[in-house]
Amino acid sequence: MILEHGFTVAVPIAEAWQTMTDLEVVAPCLPGANLDRVDGDDYFGTIAVKIGAISARFAGSAHFVERDEKSHHAVLHADGRDQRGAGKATALITADLSDHDGATTVALLTDLKITGKVAQFGRGVLPDLSAKMIDQFAANLEATLAQGRASEARAKEPAAAQISTADLVSAAGPKRVVVAIAAFFALVLVVRRLLR
């Protein structure tokens, strides 16, 4: 079964590429997915899905077959088996990223093969389910990227000047020192809110 999806995230392509090819960052963005361990270029984890009347929890692995930073093209192979024996799935996921006015458009093409009960009962709902999962993934990815940018901005805030209290008291007197410290902390809070 071939599934095609696309979404846009409001970040430059270089930043989106770096995040999209870091499975440790991307895995938690996919609804129901957990990354359990990484062994070299192989990533092992689980994903829980409800397909029609069937609930399945696939345990498996994924690794990049191709990863071309210049063309922003990646191919990921994933396979898994339902832990209760309801089926097996393999997927070859091709991602192509393109710049779109400072944002990044991601085109995903998934060649999905499923067997077992999951295939029998879920084949008709898989396109809709996968579209909903991709929409949620895109929203989660964008939130993760935005959160990373906010953390970077906070990390770049200048450190407070190292001035001793004794220097302040001798120069301005105790009442002025208290007012100056309060004003300084109020300014820091305003700057932080503006940077978020």
JOTANOR-V404959 format. One record per pair of residues at least 12 apart in sequence whose ideal C-beta (glycine too) atoms are under 10 Angstrom apart, sorted by the first residue. I is the first residue (numbers start at 1). GAP is how many residues later the second one is. If there is no record, write none. Layout:
# JOTANOR-V404959
I,GAP ; I,GAP
This chain:
# JOTANOR-V404959
1,90 ; 1,109 ; 1,110 ; 1,111 ; 1,112 ; 1,113 ; 1,118 ; 1,122 ; 1,125 ; 1,126 ; 1,129 ; 2,107 ; 2,108 ; 2,109 ; 2,110 ; 2,125 ; 3,88 ; 3,90 ; 3,105 ; 3,106 ; 3,107 ; 3,108 ; 3,109 ; 3,123 ; 3,124 ; 3,126 ; 3,127 ; 3,128 ; 3,131 ; 4,90 ; 4,103 ; 4,104 ; 4,105 ; 4,106 ; 4,123 ; 4,126 ; 4,127 ; 4,130 ; 5,88 ; 5,90 ; 5,101 ; 5,102 ; 5,103 ; 5,104 ; 5,105 ; 5,122 ; 5,125 ; 5,126 ; 5,128 ; 5,129 ; 5,130 ; 5,132 ; 5,133 ; 6,90 ; 6,99 ; 6,100 ; 6,101 ; 6,102 ; 6,103 ; 6,128 ; 6,132 ; 7,97 ; 7,98 ; 7,99 ; 7,100 ; 7,101 ; 7,127 ; 7,128 ; 7,130 ; 7,131 ; 7,132 ; 7,134 ; 7,135 ; 8,90 ; 8,92 ; 8,93 ; 8,95 ; 8,96 ; 8,97 ; 8,98 ; 8,130 ; 8,134 ; 9,88 ; 9,91 ; 9,94 ; 9,95 ; 9,96 ; 9,97 ; 9,129 ; 9,130 ; 9,132 ; 9,133 ; 9,134 ; 9,135 ; 9,136 ; 9,137 ; 10,90 ; 10,91 ; 10,92 ; 10,93 ; 10,94 ; 10,132 ; 10,135 ; 10,136 ; 11,91 ; 11,92 ; 11,93 ; 11,130 ; 11,131 ; 11,134 ; 11,135 ; 11,137 ; 11,138 ; 12,87 ; 12,90 ; 12,91 ; 12,92 ; 13,59 ; 13,84 ; 13,85 ; 13,86 ; 13,87 ; 13,89 ; 13,90 ; 13,91 ; 13,92 ; 13,93 ; 14,55 ; 14,58 ; 14,83 ; 14,85 ; 14,90 ; 15,89 ; 15,130 ; 15,133 ; 15,134 ; 16,56 ; 16,81 ; 16,82 ; 16,83 ; 16,87 ; 16,88 ; 16,89 ; 16,90 ; 16,125 ; 16,126 ; 16,129 ; 17,50 ; 17,51 ; 17,52 ; 17,55 ; 17,56 ; 17,57 ; 17,78 ; 17,80 ; 17,87 ; 17,89 ; 18,51 ; 18,127 ; 18,130 ; 19,85 ; 19,122 ; 19,125 ; 19,126 ; 19,129 ; 20,47 ; 20,52 ; 20,54 ; 20,56 ; 20,75 ; 20,77 ; 20,84 ; 20,86 ; 20,121 ; 20,125 ; 21,43 ; 21,46 ; 21,48 ; 21,51 ; 21,53 ; 21,55 ; 21,74 ; 21,76 ; 23,12 ; 23,15 ; 23,18 ; 23,19 ; 23,20 ; 23,22 ; 23,39 ; 23,40 ; 23,41 ; 23,53 ; 23,55 ; 24,14 ; 24,19 ; 25,116 ; 25,119 ; 25,120 ; 25,123 ; 26,17 ; 26,50 ; 26,111 ; 26,114 ; 26,115 ; 26,118 ; 27,16 ; 27,18 ; 27,19 ; 27,20 ; 27,35 ; 28,17 ; 28,112 ; 28,113 ; 28,116 ; 29,107 ; 29,108 ; 29,109 ; 29,110 ; 29,111 ; 29,112 ; 29,113 ; 29,114 ; 29,115 ; 29,116 ; 30,15 ; 30,17 ; 30,103 ; 30,104 ; 30,106 ; 30,107 ; 30,110 ; 30,111 ; 31,16 ; 31,17 ; 31,18 ; 31,101 ; 31,102 ; 31,103 ; 31,104 ; 31,105 ; 31,106 ; 31,108 ; 31,109 ; 32,14 ; 32,15 ; 32,16 ; 32,17 ; 32,18 ; 32,24 ; 32,25 ; 32,26 ; 32,101 ; 32,104 ; 33,12 ; 33,13 ; 33,14 ; 33,15 ; 33,16 ; 33,25 ; 33,100 ; 33,104 ; 34,12 ; 34,13 ; 34,14 ; 34,23 ; 34,25 ; 35,12 ; 35,27 ; 36,23 ; 36,25 ; 37,24 ; 39,22 ; 39,24 ; 40,23 ; 41,21 ; 41,22 ; 41,23 ; 41,26 ; 42,19 ; 42,20 ; 42,21 ; 42,22 ; 43,17 ; 43,18 ; 43,19 ; 43,20 ; 43,21 ; 43,33 ; 43,35 ; 44,15 ; 44,16 ; 44,17 ; 44,18 ; 44,19 ; 44,36 ; 45,13 ; 45,14 ; 45,15 ; 45,16 ; 45,17 ; 45,33 ; 45,35 ; 46,12 ; 46,13 ; 46,14 ; 46,34 ; 46,37 ; 47,12 ; 47,13 ; 47,31 ; 47,33 ; 47,42 ; 47,86 ; 48,34 ; 48,35 ; 49,33 ; 49,40 ; 49,69 ; 49,73 ; 49,77 ; 49,80 ; 49,81 ; 49,84 ; 50,72 ; 50,75 ; 50,79 ; 51,35 ; 51,36 ; 51,63 ; 51,66 ; 51,67 ; 51,68 ; 51,70 ; 51,71 ; 51,72 ; 51,73 ; 51,74 ; 51,75 ; 51,78 ; 51,79 ; 52,65 ; 52,66 ; 52,68 ; 52,69 ; 52,70 ; 52,71 ; 52,72 ; 52,73 ; 52,74 ; 52,77 ; 53,64 ; 53,68 ; 53,69 ; 53,72 ; 54,28 ; 54,30 ; 54,32 ; 54,33 ; 54,62 ; 54,63 ; 54,64 ; 54,65 ; 54,66 ; 54,67 ; 54,68 ; 54,71 ; 55,27 ; 55,29 ; 55,31 ; 55,63 ; 56,24 ; 56,25 ; 56,26 ; 56,27 ; 56,28 ; 56,29 ; 56,30 ; 56,31 ; 56,33 ; 56,58 ; 56,60 ; 56,61 ; 56,62 ; 56,66 ; 57,23 ; 57,24 ; 57,25 ; 57,26 ; 57,27 ; 57,29 ; 58,20 ; 58,21 ; 58,22 ; 58,23 ; 58,24 ; 58,25 ; 58,28 ; 58,29 ; 58,30 ; 58,31 ; 58,56 ; 58,60 ; 59,21 ; 59,22 ; 59,23 ; 59,24 ; 60,18 ; 60,19 ; 60,20 ; 60,21 ; 60,22 ; 60,28 ; 60,29 ; 60,30 ; 60,31 ; 61,16 ; 61,17 ; 61,18 ; 61,19 ; 62,14 ; 62,15 ; 62,16 ; 62,17 ; 62,18 ; 62,29 ; 62,31 ; 63,13 ; 63,14 ; 63,15 ; 63,16 ; 64,12 ; 64,13 ; 64,29 ; 65,12 ; 65,27 ; 65,28 ; 65,29 ; 66,28 ; 66,29 ; 67,28 ; 68,28 ; 71,25 ; 71,26 ; 71,27 ; 72,23 ; 72,24 ; 72,25 ; 72,26 ; 72,27 ; 72,32 ; 72,34 ; 73,21 ; 73,22 ; 73,23 ; 73,24 ; 73,34 ; 74,19 ; 74,20 ; 74,21 ; 74,22 ; 74,23 ; 75,17 ; 75,18 ; 75,19 ; 75,20 ; 75,21 ; 75,34 ; 76,15 ; 76,16 ; 76,17 ; 76,18 ; 76,19 ; 76,32 ; 76,34 ; 77,13 ; 77,14 ; 77,15 ; 77,16 ; 77,34 ; 78,12 ; 78,13 ; 78,14 ; 78,15 ; 78,32 ; 78,34 ; 79,12 ; 79,13 ; 79,34 ; 80,34 ; 81,34 ; 81,35 ; 82,32 ; 82,33 ; 82,34 ; 82,35 ; 82,36 ; 84,33 ; 85,31 ; 85,32 ; 86,29 ; 86,30 ; 86,31 ; 86,32 ; 86,33 ; 86,34 ; 86,35 ; 86,36 ; 87,27 ; 87,28 ; 87,29 ; 87,30 ; 87,31 ; 87,32 ; 87,33 ; 87,34 ; 87,35 ; 88,25 ; 88,26 ; 88,27 ; 88,28 ; 88,30 ; 88,31 ; 89,23 ; 89,24 ; 89,25 ; 89,26 ; 89,27 ; 89,29 ; 89,30 ; 90,21 ; 90,22 ; 90,23 ; 90,24 ; 90,25 ; 91,19 ; 91,20 ; 91,21 ; 91,22 ; 91,23 ; 92,17 ; 92,18 ; 92,19 ; 92,20 ; 92,21 ; 93,15 ; 93,16 ; 93,17 ; 93,18 ; 93,19 ; 94,13 ; 94,14 ; 94,15 ; 94,16 ; 94,17 ; 95,12 ; 95,13 ; 95,14 ; 95,15 ; 96,12 ; 96,13 ; 103,39 ; 104,41 ; 106,28 ; 106,31 ; 106,32 ; 106,35 ; 108,22 ; 108,26 ; 108,29 ; 108,30 ; 110,20 ; 110,24 ; 112,14 ; 112,18 ; 114,12 ; 146,50 ; 147,49 ; 149,46 ; 149,47 ; 150,42 ; 150,45 ; 150,46 ; 152,43 ; 153,39 ; 153,41 ; 153,42 ; 153,43 ; 154,38 ; 154,41 ; 154,42 ; 156,39 ; 157,31 ; 157,34 ; 157,35 ; 157,38 ; 158,33 ; 160,24 ; 160,25 ; 160,28 ; 161,23 ; 165,12 ; 165,16 ; 168,12 ; 168,13
